[in-house]
Amino acid sequence: TGFTLELTWLRDWDRPYNMGDNEQHLCVRVAGDYDRVRAYHKEMGCVCYENESMGLYFIVDPDGYWIEIL
């Protein structure tokens, strides 16, 4: 398939993972116009974090889970 799942292991993590730590998330690469999709998410009010220098941002779902957008 054309899908990729990124798994991250934080070697220096000093405690068991907790869903509240927000160290796990889904990441999606946008097909098409990244800036247009980002503007749409901003209009929706769901952008919770941006890192323009890395070309990514996060949206938050209704349950509070972060989804990374590339």
Secondary structure, DSSP 8 states (H G I E B T S, - for coil): ----------TT--S---GGG----EEE--SS-HHHHHHHHHHHT-EEEEEGGGTEEEEE-TTS-EEEE-
